[in-house]
Structure formats: structure tokens, C-alpha cells
């Protein structure tokens, strides 16, 4: 294609692409990094179809079902692998084996759904596990369905042909169920016909939740999919999936997508696995559940005493005091879903606000612009992290590139400190790096720490160190988190003292900032 006809997306068309992603896939790219990825993919399709401007490409999509499918694929996140999070497949094996041994159950096929199946590796990993069980238990049958919104990925899954390079990720006991190519198919492999015949893939959106009749499943896998949806969509999808479970069926989510089991009338089994709770049994064990402070309670009772509840950890309840002081430093960490949560948390900070240091996992190219946007929402100035000086009041600091940001304490003041130390949890900047740098100063009673929505566990151990040093610690709750990963890890370690929505945590921040200098407030806590 000549340079004059090189595909181009104009500035005003970026929002159109984001809206198309929501309409076609059910998920809108909230981060700049994800939107850029979608735009690059659309430009690739424009080049492949010989169209230079976006309107012409949309006309082509409107007249071609094939190109519409390609556009859906371009706007979809693609990430999967064989035997990912293998502990879930171990639990599947146990569940299916129990089913196979029960003569009252095995008359019907053992049904499994892979929701958000992408190109099929997850569904066929499930098939390899179930086929071995079928060989060992006479009369056991199974059926697997894979759903994905991307028709191109679904077509790949239905072909069931994969590159030999991925064979190393499939455990040796299952290799006998694989068929290696030769001649024209050399370097490729497929699965035994007995598995392929029992597995089917369909182009379906998880946001289509209003069907009146549908197949039910013994196990539903929906892993590392919910992170791309907003909280209200996540709740709707989970409720829809639960309706598709047979009695006693199991729902399997990604390790970083843990939910409040009780809120969905489920029993938590550990490792983000859940089972429909029996109505006649005792209440289900509590998962990472947090009882939050309401803004109304805070407005009424701070700085007097306030009764709250700590995130459930199975311990007996006892009364103790949570000590709050007016902070002279605020630290915040966030990842997936954090750009929105941070703006809600830090909106309209008051005058004479202490310095705020933020780590948000974001593409380095967009870090500076996001820092400016967040500071504007907070009514603060943007502090330059490359000027290793005193942290200033009414300033917000973030890393603008591929380096850690931390703080160092001298007397009663804090200074900025950046570092090119290795990545932590595969990310740089790292929340743990920031939190641990502050914890080294000890006596952190006037440091307020928030850990917001995000995948993984970055920030959890650092928050624990800060709590041991006396800092005030809080986390975003499960219900409002896009991904209840990092906050859940902090709760599990006992690092978090309070939990709430971004708005509720903002209320807490404002109330502590309303305390006079060198004055404290005691909140009575049940823990």
C-alpha cells in the first residue's frame, strides 16, 4: 500500500473504537494501554483489507460477516496456555473422579464449560484430564463446551491444531493422547479423536445473560476473563454462570479473581474455586470478606469511637482499638482497574494535603499523562519524581517510566527516591518497593496506606511491613474491585485494617485529614 494510503486512525475515532469494543465484545478498554492495543489491531485489519480510512473500513465490516468476525477478534484480549493454574485441574480431577465413582450420577455425562476459551488450550487441557478418568472408570462420559466472543479464536479451537513448540507445557502423562503431524503437518499436533469428539466450541458472549433455557454444567471454568469487565458486569456474569451450574457444581475463577463466596450463596473451596452451598448445611466458610465503614458512620463518629469489622480470617472476635492520626504521607498502590479507582479515591483532596505517592501498573508511555490526569482530579500539583528532593504538600508523585519510586525518611520529613533495581512481581514500578521503602523508617503511625484493585499480590507484603511499623492500612473491598487480587492478598496476610469502596476510603482519608496536627482518633474495632 503506498504511503499516501497508509491506514490511519484519527484522534476523534479512538472513542469510536472503544465504544465498538464494548458493543461487540461486552468489554470496553478502560486503560490507554489496552485501547492502544485495540487500535494497533484495527490498523492491521485495515491494511489487510486495503482500506486507508476508518469510515471505509467500517463500511467494509458492515457488508462482510467475515470481516466483522476479524474486527471482533482485533478488539478481544487473547491470552491462554496449556495446563494453566494446574491446581484447578487437580481439583477438577478429584471432582470428576468422585462423580465417576457414584453410580447414581454417572448415567449422565460429566459436563464442563470453558468460558472465555480463546483458542481452546484450556478446554483441551480439561479434556486430557477427563479422558484419563474415562479410561479408568467404565461408564464415565464427559462433554466439554468452550465459549468465546471472538469467532476467529473459536474457529482455531474447532480446528484443534497447535504448534509442537507448546508440547513442553503439557505434562508427560498426557502426551500419549496427542497426535504429532508429519509431512505437510510436521511441527504441528492435535488431540486424540476421542477428546475432539467430546469437545465443541461456540462463539458466545458472556454478557448475554438473559437466556431462558440452557445446558447445565458440573464445572464451569471462567479464568482471567472477569478482569476485563466492570464490577456490575462481573456480578451479572457470575450470577449467570451460577444459574448454569448443576446442584453441587463447581465454579473455577482465576487466582486473582477471588469473590466473596457468601455474597453469591457459594461455598469457598480455596484457590478461587467455589461450590453451590447446600441449603441444609451450616453457613459457608467466609472467603476474603471485608466489612466496610460507611461514610455516614464515619461522619457521625470520627473522631470519637466507631465499631467496625476487620476482613474475615476465621479468628474469634475480640474488641481492640484502631489508632488514627492525621497523616503526613499517603501511599497508594493499584493495578488492573486502578485508573478509575484512584480517581474516585483521591478526588478533590483538601488544601494542605500531605504528599501522596502512587504506584499504578500502567504502560510506561502513558504514566506521565495519567499522573497529570490523576493530579488534576485530586486538585494537586504533579511532583517530579526525578527531582530527588523533599516531598511537598499538595503534590502527587508517580513513576513516569521504567523505574521504581520509593521514599526515604530523614527526621520528620520524607524525600523521593527512585531506583532501577530489578522488577518485583514482574513489574517496575512495584507497589511493594514503595511500601517497603516507607516501612524502613519505622514509627509509621502518621503514614496512611491504601491498596486498591489489581491482579496478583504486589503490595501485600509491603503493606504488612507498614502495619507492623504502625501505619494505618486499608484496602479496596471485593465487591467494588475489578480484580480482588492484591487487596485479597493483603487481607490474607493480616496487613489490612479496614476495607471499603473507593468512595468510603476517600471519606476515611478526608476524616483523618480533618484531625488537628498531632491529634489522634481511636476507632474501636472488632477483629
Secondary structure, DSSP 8 states (H G I E B T S, - for coil): --GGG--B--GGGHHHHHHHHHHHHS----SHHHHHHHHHHHHHHHHHHT--BHHHHHHHHHH-HHHHHHHHHHTS-----TTTTHHHHHHHHHHHHHHHH-TTTTTS-EEEEEET-TTSHHHHHHHHHHHHHHHHSTT--EEEEEEES-HHHHHHHHHT-EEGGGGGGS-GGGGGGEEE--GGGTTEEEE-HHHHTTEEEEE--TT----SS---EEEEEE-S-GGGS-HHHHHHHHHHHHHTEEEEEEEEE-TT----GGGGTEEEEETTEEEE--TTS------S------HHHHHHHTTS---EE----S----EEEEEEE--SEEEEEE-TTHHHHHHHHHTT--TT---EEEEE---HHHHHHHHHHHHHHHT-EEE-TTS-SB--TTEEEE--SSSEEEEEEETTEEEEEEE----BTTBSS-HHHHHHHHHTT---TTEEEEE-SBSS-TTHHHHHHHHHTT-EEEEE-TTT-SSBSHHHHHHHHT--SEEE-HHHHHHHHHHHHTS-TT-EEEEEEE-
